[in-house]
């Protein structure tokens, strides 16, 4: 890994972390230059260079006369993998399959390569998910809670990609994760008999302990459990509509 990043690149990376973790919301205005200078303890020139870099990546956008804002789809086009052109009722199942193959290895890399600052943000996300999980009340769960859990869940998994320090995973996996979560939310509301026990905190602990093998194992278990629930809901929905119920076999 190259360690000779410029100061502006380091600041740009930290700004992206705030966006990924949800501390700066999509569409929101970022803090003014003076505040950013104080937060990151750098010069105005460095802040402007970092912002210029992020604007070029479509992470930020400048609105003349108003300020700088987080882009609607930071750093990505709506469908960079062309998933809308895959004509298959089982697309979401295939996406989940891809996650099960790739994401445990990403989690192992995050445990090996994540730094102290990133671990603080990952812990924050895990704790946020636990707090939201405690608000699940079966069919009485509010749409706001479901939406918030989905956003934090996406952020947690996306941030692990970032911690892997592998730019290919960092660009590719978040697209798959978003696609799965979006279709899952549209297909059936997330329901529960009550608060659930989240494994995100355990994944964080393994990553923080730099235990790659345990992080890998926990992610496999987490995704297998999520896949099982997803498949059951898909079959139930298809049965209700009188459609086919066969799903691709897990490898």
KEKE-3310 file (N, C-alpha, C; in steps of 0.2 Angstrom, whole numbers, plus 5000, padded with zeros to 4 digits):
npx = (5004:5003:5010:5011:5002:4995:4992:4979:4973:4972:4963:4952:4948:4945:4933:4925:4923:4915:4903:4900:4897:4886:4886:4886:4873:4866:4863:4864:4871:4889:4900:4906:4921:4930:4926:4929:4943:4947:4942:4950:4962:4970:4976:4967:4969:4972:4959:4951:4957:4955:4941:4939:4944:4934:4923:4926:4925:4911:4907:4904:4895:4895:4885:4881:4881:4875:4883:4893:4888:4883:4883:4868:4869:4883:4898:4894:4886:4868:4867:4879:4884:4875:4864:4851:4848:4849:4839:4831:4821:4827:4837:4841:4843:4855:4863:4864:4871:4883:4888:4889:4900:4910:4910:4914:4928:4932:4929:4938:4950:4947:4949:4962:4968:4962:4962:4964:4956:4946:4940:4934:4923:4917:4913:4904:4894:4889:4884:4874:4865:4862:4854:4844:4838:4833:4821:4812:4796:4788:4774:4771:4782:4789:4789:4800:4809:4813:4818:4829:4837:4840:4848:4859:4863:4868:4878:4887:4891:4897:4907:4915:4920:4928:4937:4945:4954:4956:4953:4946:4936:4930:4924:4915:4907:4898:4889:4882:4877:4869:4859:4854:4848:4839:4830:4825:4819:4808:4802:4796:4791:4802:4800:4797:4796:4800:4813:4829:4843:4858:4872:4881:4889:4897:4904:4911:4919:4928:4934:4940:4949:4958:4956:4956:4951:4941:4932:4929:4922:4911:4905:4901:4892:4882:4878:4873:4862:4855:4852:4845:4833:4829:4827:4816:4806:4805:4800:4788:4782:4781:4773:4761:4758:4756:4767:4782:4792:4804:4821:4838:4850:4860:4878)
npy = (4994:5011:5024:5038:5048:5064:5078:5084:5073:5064:5072:5072:5059:5057:5065:5058:5047:5052:5054:5041:5035:5041:5053:5065:5069:5063:5075:5085:5101:5103:5107:5124:5132:5137:5130:5117:5118:5120:5108:5098:5103:5109:5119:5132:5131:5117:5112:5116:5110:5097:5096:5100:5088:5079:5084:5081:5067:5066:5065:5076:5091:5107:5121:5135:5150:5145:5135:5120:5103:5086:5074:5067:5053:5048:5048:5038:5032:5030:5016:5008:4995:4991:4984:4984:4979:4966:4953:4945:4936:4932:4940:4947:4937:4932:4943:4943:4931:4934:4943:4934:4927:4936:4946:4941:4939:4953:4958:4951:4957:4970:4969:4966:4978:4989:5005:5015:5026:5023:5012:5018:5024:5013:5007:5016:5015:5001:5002:5011:5004:4993:5001:5005:4992:4989:4995:4989:4983:4972:4971:4984:4992:5007:5015:5024:5019:5007:5012:5019:5009:5002:5011:5013:5000:4998:5007:5002:4990:4995:5003:4994:4989:5000:5000:4989:4993:4990:4996:4991:4982:4992:5000:4992:4982:4990:4994:4982:4979:4990:4987:4975:4978:4988:4982:4972:4980:4985:4974:4967:4973:4976:4965:4960:4950:4957:4966:4962:4951:4958:4955:4964:4971:4961:4958:4970:4969:4959:4964:4975:4969:4964:4951:4942:4930:4927:4938:4935:4923:4927:4936:4927:4919:4929:4934:4922:4920:4931:4929:4917:4922:4931:4923:4915:4925:4929:4917:4916:4928:4926:4914:4919:4927:4918:4914:4907:4897:4892:4894:4899:4887:4887:4888)
npz = (5000:4996:5005:5004:5003:4999:5010:5007:5001:5011:5020:5011:5011:5025:5025:5016:5024:5034:5027:5022:5034:5038:5045:5039:5029:5014:5002:5011:5017:5018:5032:5034:5026:5036:5048:5044:5042:5056:5061:5055:5056:5046:5032:5023:5009:5008:5012:5002:4991:4994:4994:4980:4974:4979:4973:4960:4960:4961:4974:4981:4978:4971:4973:4966:4974:4985:4992:4997:4994:4999:4987:4978:4975:4981:4973:4964:4949:4946:4942:4940:4937:4928:4932:4930:4917:4918:4915:4925:4937:4948:4952:4963:4972:4966:4968:4982:4983:4978:4987:4998:4994:4992:5003:5016:5015:5013:5025:5033:5028:5032:5046:5046:5041:5045:5053:5069:5069:5060:5066:5077:5070:5065:5076:5081:5071:5073:5086:5084:5076:5085:5094:5086:5082:5094:5094:5086:5083:5079:5068:5071:5070:5065:5049:5049:5058:5051:5039:5044:5050:5039:5032:5041:5041:5028:5028:5038:5032:5020:5025:5030:5018:5014:5024:5021:5012:4999:4984:4973:4979:4987:4978:4971:4980:4988:4979:4976:4989:4991:4981:4985:4998:4994:4986:4995:5005:4997:4993:5005:5020:5034:5047:5064:5078:5089:5098:5091:5092:5087:5076:5072:5082:5087:5075:5074:5086:5083:5072:5077:5086:5077:5072:5060:5055:5064:5061:5048:5050:5057:5048:5038:5045:5048:5035:5030:5038:5035:5022:5022:5028:5019:5007:5012:5013:5000:4993:5000:4996:4982:4982:4986:4975:4966:4958:4952:4963:4964:4969:4965:4968:4983:4983)
capx = (5000:5006:5009:5013:4996:4995:4987:4973:4970:4970:4957:4946:4947:4941:4927:4921:4921:4909:4897:4898:4894:4879:4886:4884:4868:4865:4859:4865:4877:4894:4902:4909:4928:4933:4925:4933:4950:4948:4941:4955:4968:4974:4975:4961:4971:4971:4952:4949:4960:4951:4934:4939:4945:4928:4918:4928:4922:4904:4905:4901:4893:4895:4879:4883:4877:4873:4888:4895:4883:4884:4879:4863:4872:4890:4903:4892:4880:4863:4867:4886:4885:4870:4860:4844:4848:4849:4832:4830:4817:4832:4843:4842:4847:4862:4867:4866:4876:4890:4890:4892:4907:4915:4911:4918:4935:4932:4929:4945:4955:4946:4952:4970:4971:4958:4966:4961:4951:4941:4937:4929:4917:4913:4909:4898:4888:4887:4880:4868:4861:4859:4849:4838:4836:4829:4815:4808:4790:4784:4771:4770:4788:4787:4793:4806:4814:4815:4822:4835:4841:4842:4853:4865:4866:4872:4884:4891:4895:4900:4913:4920:4924:4933:4943:4949:4960:4956:4949:4941:4930:4927:4919:4911:4903:4893:4883:4878:4874:4863:4854:4850:4844:4834:4824:4823:4814:4803:4798:4793:4794:4806:4796:4801:4792:4802:4820:4833:4850:4862:4879:4886:4893:4902:4909:4915:4924:4933:4938:4944:4954:4962:4956:4953:4948:4934:4928:4927:4917:4905:4902:4898:4886:4878:4875:4869:4856:4851:4850:4839:4827:4827:4824:4809:4801:4804:4796:4781:4779:4779:4767:4755:4756:4755:4772:4787:4795:4811:4827:4844:4853:4867:4884)
capy = (5000:5017:5028:5045:5052:5071:5080:5085:5067:5062:5075:5070:5052:5058:5068:5053:5043:5055:5053:5034:5033:5045:5059:5070:5066:5064:5081:5090:5105:5102:5113:5130:5131:5139:5125:5111:5120:5118:5101:5094:5106:5111:5126:5133:5128:5110:5110:5117:5104:5090:5097:5099:5081:5075:5086:5077:5060:5066:5064:5082:5095:5114:5124:5142:5155:5141:5131:5113:5098:5079:5072:5063:5047:5050:5044:5032:5033:5026:5009:5008:4989:4989:4978:4985:4976:4959:4951:4939:4937:4930:4945:4949:4931:4932:4948:4940:4925:4938:4946:4929:4925:4942:4951:4939:4941:4960:4958:4949:4962:4976:4967:4966:4984:4995:5009:5017:5031:5020:5008:5022:5025:5007:5005:5020:5012:4995:5004:5014:4998:4990:5005:5005:4986:4988:4999:4984:4981:4968:4975:4991:4995:5013:5016:5028:5015:5003:5016:5021:5003:5000:5016:5011:4993:4999:5011:4997:4985:4999:5005:4988:4989:5005:4998:4984:4997:4988:5001:4987:4981:4998:5003:4986:4979:4995:4994:4976:4979:4994:4984:4970:4981:4992:4977:4969:4985:4986:4967:4966:4977:4972:4964:4956:4949:4962:4967:4956:4952:4960:4952:4969:4972:4955:4959:4976:4967:4955:4968:4979:4964:4962:4944:4941:4923:4927:4942:4931:4918:4930:4938:4921:4918:4935:4934:4916:4921:4936:4925:4913:4926:4934:4918:4913:4930:4929:4912:4918:4933:4923:4910:4924:4930:4912:4914:4902:4898:4889:4899:4896:4883:4889:4884)
capz = (5000:4996:5011:5003:5002:5001:5015:5004:5000:5018:5022:5007:5014:5031:5023:5014:5030:5038:5023:5022:5041:5039:5049:5034:5026:5007:5000:5016:5015:5022:5036:5030:5026:5043:5053:5042:5044:5063:5062:5052:5058:5040:5029:5018:5003:5009:5012:4995:4986:4996:4991:4973:4973:4980:4968:4953:4960:4962:4981:4983:4972:4972:4971:4966:4978:4991:4996:4994:4997:4998:4981:4979:4975:4982:4970:4960:4945:4948:4941:4937:4935:4923:4934:4927:4911:4919:4915:4929:4943:4953:4952:4970:4975:4963:4971:4989:4982:4977:4994:5002:4992:4993:5009:5022:5014:5014:5033:5035:5026:5037:5052:5046:5039:5048:5058:5075:5068:5057:5071:5081:5066:5064:5083:5081:5067:5076:5092:5081:5074:5091:5097:5082:5083:5100:5093:5082:5087:5074:5063:5074:5069:5061:5043:5050:5061:5046:5035:5048:5051:5032:5030:5045:5039:5022:5030:5041:5027:5015:5028:5030:5011:5014:5029:5018:5009:4992:4980:4969:4984:4989:4973:4969:4985:4990:4974:4977:4995:4990:4977:4989:5003:4991:4984:5001:5008:4993:4993:5011:5026:5039:5053:5069:5084:5094:5097:5089:5094:5081:5076:5070:5087:5087:5070:5076:5091:5079:5067:5082:5089:5072:5072:5053:5054:5067:5057:5042:5052:5059:5042:5035:5049:5047:5028:5029:5042:5031:5015:5024:5029:5012:5003:5014:5011:4992:4992:5003:4991:4975:4983:4987:4969:4961:4953:4953:4970:4965:4969:4963:4974:4986:4981)
cpx = (5004:5005:5010:5008:4997:4991:4980:4969:4968:4963:4951:4944:4943:4934:4922:4919:4915:4903:4895:4895:4888:4880:4885:4879:4868:4861:4860:4871:4882:4896:4906:4917:4931:4932:4929:4940:4951:4947:4947:4962:4973:4972:4969:4963:4970:4964:4949:4951:4956:4944:4934:4940:4938:4923:4920:4926:4915:4902:4902:4899:4893:4889:4880:4878:4874:4878:4889:4890:4885:4880:4873:4865:4880:4894:4901:4886:4874:4863:4874:4887:4880:4866:4853:4843:4848:4842:4831:4826:4822:4838:4845:4846:4854:4866:4869:4871:4883:4892:4892:4898:4912:4916:4914:4926:4936:4933:4935:4950:4954:4949:4960:4972:4967:4962:4961:4955:4945:4937:4932:4923:4913:4910:4903:4892:4885:4882:4873:4863:4858:4853:4843:4834:4831:4822:4810:4802:4786:4781:4770:4776:4786:4792:4800:4811:4817:4820:4829:4840:4844:4848:4860:4868:4870:4878:4889:4895:4899:4907:4918:4924:4929:4939:4947:4955:4961:4951:4944:4935:4927:4922:4914:4905:4897:4887:4879:4874:4868:4857:4850:4846:4838:4828:4821:4817:4808:4798:4793:4795:4798:4802:4800:4795:4794:4809:4824:4840:4855:4869:4884:4891:4899:4907:4914:4921:4930:4937:4943:4950:4959:4962:4952:4949:4941:4930:4925:4921:4911:4901:4898:4892:4880:4874:4871:4862:4852:4848:4844:4833:4824:4824:4817:4804:4800:4799:4789:4778:4777:4773:4761:4753:4755:4761:4777:4790:4802:4816:4833:4847:4860:4872:4887)
cpy = (5006:5022:5036:5049:5059:5072:5081:5078:5063:5065:5073:5063:5053:5061:5063:5048:5046:5054:5046:5032:5037:5051:5065:5067:5068:5070:5087:5095:5104:5108:5118:5128:5132:5133:5118:5112:5118:5111:5096:5097:5107:5118:5126:5130:5120:5108:5111:5112:5098:5091:5097:5092:5077:5077:5082:5070:5060:5064:5070:5086:5103:5118:5132:5146:5151:5138:5124:5108:5091:5077:5067:5055:5047:5045:5039:5035:5029:5018:5007:5001:4986:4984:4978:4981:4968:4957:4944:4940:4935:4934:4946:4943:4930:4937:4946:4935:4929:4940:4940:4926:4930:4945:4948:4940:4948:4961:4956:4954:4968:4975:4968:4973:4990:4999:5012:5021:5028:5015:5012:5023:5019:5005:5010:5017:5006:4997:5008:5009:4995:4994:5005:4998:4985:4992:4995:4982:4977:4973:4982:4995:5001:5013:5019:5024:5010:5006:5018:5015:5001:5005:5014:5004:4994:5002:5006:4993:4989:5001:5000:4987:4994:5003:4993:4987:4994:4992:4997:4985:4987:5001:4998:4984:4984:4995:4988:4976:4984:4991:4979:4973:4985:4987:4974:4973:4985:4979:4966:4970:4973:4972:4960:4955:4954:4963:4961:4957:4953:4957:4958:4971:4967:4956:4964:4973:4963:4959:4972:4975:4962:4955:4943:4935:4924:4932:4939:4926:4921:4933:4933:4920:4923:4935:4928:4917:4926:4933:4921:4916:4929:4929:4916:4919:4931:4923:4913:4923:4930:4918:4914:4926:4924:4911:4908:4903:4895:4895:4895:4892:4886:4885:4882)
cpz = (5000:5002:5010:5000:5003:5006:5013:5003:5006:5021:5018:5009:5020:5030:5021:5019:5034:5034:5023:5029:5043:5043:5045:5029:5018:5006:5005:5014:5020:5026:5032:5031:5033:5048:5050:5043:5051:5064:5060:5053:5052:5037:5025:5011:5003:5008:5005:4990:4988:4993:4983:4971:4973:4975:4961:4954:4961:4969:4983:4977:4975:4969:4971:4970:4984:4995:4993:4998:4995:4992:4983:4979:4975:4978:4965:4955:4948:4947:4937:4935:4930:4925:4932:4921:4912:4920:4919:4935:4949:4954:4959:4974:4972:4967:4979:4988:4981:4983:4998:5000:4993:5000:5015:5021:5015:5021:5036:5034:5031:5043:5052:5044:5042:5053:5064:5074:5064:5061:5075:5077:5066:5071:5083:5077:5070:5082:5089:5079:5079:5094:5093:5082:5089:5100:5088:5086:5082:5069:5065:5072:5063:5055:5044:5053:5055:5041:5038:5049:5044:5030:5034:5043:5033:5024:5033:5036:5022:5018:5029:5024:5011:5019:5026:5014:5002:4988:4975:4973:4986:4984:4971:4974:4987:4985:4975:4983:4995:4986:4981:4994:5000:4989:4990:5004:5004:4993:4999:5016:5031:5045:5057:5074:5090:5093:5095:5092:5087:5082:5074:5076:5088:5081:5071:5081:5088:5075:5072:5085:5083:5071:5065:5052:5058:5064:5051:5044:5054:5053:5038:5038:5048:5040:5027:5032:5038:5025:5017:5025:5023:5008:5005:5013:5004:4991:4994:4998:4984:4976:4983:4980:4963:4956:4955:4960:4970:4965:4967:4969:4976:4984:4987)
residu = (UNK:UNK:UNK:UNK:UNK:UNK:UNK:UNK:UNK:UNK:UNK:UNK:UNK:UNK:UNK:UNK:UNK:UNK:UNK:UNK:UNK:UNK:UNK:UNK:UNK:UNK:UNK:UNK:UNK:UNK:UNK:UNK:UNK:UNK:UNK:UNK:UNK:UNK:UNK:UNK:UNK:UNK:UNK:UNK:UNK:UNK:UNK:UNK:UNK:UNK:UNK:UNK:UNK:UNK:UNK:UNK:UNK:UNK:UNK:UNK:UNK:UNK:UNK:UNK:UNK:UNK:UNK:UNK:UNK:UNK:UNK:UNK:UNK:UNK:UNK:UNK:UNK:UNK:UNK:UNK:UNK:UNK:UNK:UNK:UNK:UNK:UNK:UNK:UNK:UNK:UNK:UNK:UNK:UNK:UNK:UNK:UNK:UNK:UNK:UNK:UNK:UNK:UNK:UNK:UNK:UNK:UNK:UNK:UNK:UNK:UNK:UNK:UNK:UNK:UNK:UNK:UNK:UNK:UNK:UNK:UNK:UNK:UNK:UNK:UNK:UNK:UNK:UNK:UNK:UNK:UNK:UNK:UNK:UNK:UNK:UNK:UNK:UNK:UNK:UNK:UNK:UNK:UNK:UNK:UNK:UNK:UNK:UNK:UNK:UNK:UNK:UNK:UNK:UNK:UNK:UNK:UNK:UNK:UNK:UNK:UNK:UNK:UNK:UNK:UNK:UNK:UNK:UNK:UNK:UNK:UNK:UNK:UNK:UNK:UNK:UNK:UNK:UNK:UNK:UNK:UNK:UNK:UNK:UNK:UNK:UNK:UNK:UNK:UNK:UNK:UNK:UNK:UNK:UNK:UNK:UNK:UNK:UNK:UNK:UNK:UNK:UNK:UNK:UNK:UNK:UNK:UNK:UNK:UNK:UNK:UNK:UNK:UNK:UNK:UNK:UNK:UNK:UNK:UNK:UNK:UNK:UNK:UNK:UNK:UNK:UNK:UNK:UNK:UNK:UNK:UNK:UNK:UNK:UNK:UNK:UNK:UNK:UNK:UNK:UNK:UNK:UNK:UNK:UNK:UNK:UNK:UNK:UNK:UNK:UNK:UNK)
# end
